[in-house]
Amino acid sequence: MVFTPKYPSSDPPPPSPYDWIDRSLETIHRAHWYRAPKTIASKPGTVIELEGKTVLNFASNDYLGLAGDDRLIQAAIGATQQWGTGSTGSRLLSGHRPIHRELEVAIAQWKQTEDAIVFSSGYLANLGTIAALVGPRDLILSDTYNHSSLRNGAKLSGAKILDYAHCDMEHLHTLLQQHRANYRRCLVISNSVFSMGGDLCPLPELLAIAKSYQCMVLLDEAHGTGVLGITGAGCVEHFGCIGQPLVEMGTLSKALGGLGGYVAGSSALIDYLRNRAASWIYTTGLSPADTAAALAAVGIIQEESDRRQQLWHNVNHLRIGLQDCLADGTSKLLPSTSSILCVQVSQPEAALRVSHQLMESGCYVPAIRPPTVPTSRLRISLMSTHTAYQIDQLLAAFKTMLPINESYRV
Ligand SMILES: *Cc1c(COP(=O)(O)O)cnc(C)c1O
């Protein structure tokens, strides 16, 4: 059968149902919110080739410099040779390999939890876990600065969502007092390290409040794992909260240098997720290469604590240097307890301009602006592999741009 168009050819063509996309793109451009990926044509590291220019990289989540480590690369190659490129199915059907379990056991041992489960990404771990833990009869309390995957997981669950002010435990307490009794289960969700500021969630207080209101807690350790705590087990270890009832989530794609996500917790929790987390059940198992690279990383991170020491040494070096630069008070360093340091800049245009100028001087430091964050900032992310000289180069470049806000006015 031949498809006959309904409209005679003399009539103007009917509007396309996709026309709105062009209009939406125009709106994004007009608001200066348009973004496009920048090409990095080099291996991960502190020096990268960004859009054809060699620059120092202060924008990576590869905090311990493992993404380009030869041991991870060899582990990925070996696993690919042994198990092939793909897992070929869901873990529950045909996609489960011995290395998946090895990785899960290694994560659970490191985190000192009964068990762990690995997902194909951190984003999927949050979506699947939150939607499995709560539903329409339940309540979610969420920090206003939580990562997109936590917020979208909350939406997907169908639970009632209440946002509490950033790290404001009094506000969390008040909301629980007012609303907890009207719901069946309650889940408090929070980043452990906030990705756009580098500050930490006040975990001990949060756990105490949650306990007194019979709430579960999901802590997203994406930027804490590998970085915080004596063994790099994260914010939970940093605060001495190991062993407390908690749903610990994290990613294999930041300090661990690969791709994937995980949840660690009680055996019952993990067993339940294997049966109820749709983003784990209905997706292909993590690839052999990613699984083996993460397994290698989990070992290296615990054995090579000097990487973490070097990272903190770098953080202190940069912090002292920035505090010195910003002593005039025109811009300020946001409080941070992580490898992410942010310089607040009052005007979004000034933040963009300084970021461009830093790039000219050979330093890649992105400007983060509303609506991603409430106040514009330059976001510097450090790696253990940055040298003192590289950090000094950034500080020197930064000094020539001060004071930031006045440099924008001229
Ligand atoms: C990066 C990140 C995620 C997502 O992890 P991926 O493995 O990259 O999908 C989740 N939560 C937070 C806080 C993150 O920073």
The ligand as an SDF file (V2000), in Angstrom:
LIG
                    3D

 15 15  0  0  0  0  0  0  0  0999 V2000
   28.7520   12.2250   39.1850 C   0  0  0  0  0  0  0  0  0  0  0  0
   27.7040   12.0580   40.2030 C   0  0  0  0  0  0  0  0  0  0  0  0
   26.7210   11.0650   40.0880 C   0  0  0  0  0  0  0  0  0  0  0  0
   26.5850   10.2220   38.8630 C   0  0  0  0  0  0  0  0  0  0  0  0
   27.5800    9.2850   38.7590 O   0  0  0  0  0  0  0  0  0  0  0  0
   27.9480    8.6950   37.2990 P   0  0  0  0  0  0  0  0  0  0  0  0
   28.6520    7.4420   37.6320 O   0  0  0  0  0  0  0  0  0  0  0  0
   28.7730    9.7150   36.6320 O   0  0  0  0  0  0  0  0  0  0  0  0
   26.6470    8.4530   36.5990 O   0  0  0  0  0  0  0  0  0  0  0  0
   25.8330   10.9030   41.1210 C   0  0  0  0  0  0  0  0  0  0  0  0
   25.8760   11.7130   42.2070 N   0  0  0  0  0  0  0  0  0  0  0  0
   26.7820   12.6910   42.3430 C   0  0  0  0  0  0  0  0  0  0  0  0
   26.7880   13.5400   43.5640 C   0  0  0  0  0  0  0  0  0  0  0  0
   27.7140   12.9040   41.3310 C   0  0  0  0  0  0  0  0  0  0  0  0
   28.5960   13.9040   41.4560 O   0  0  0  0  0  0  0  0  0  0  0  0
  1  2  1  0
  2  3  1  0
  2 14  2  0
  3  4  1  0
  3 10  2  0
  4  5  1  0
  5  6  1  0
  6  7  2  0
  6  8  1  0
  6  9  1  0
 10 11  1  0
 11 12  2  0
 12 13  1  0
 12 14  1  0
 14 15  1  0
M  END
$$$$
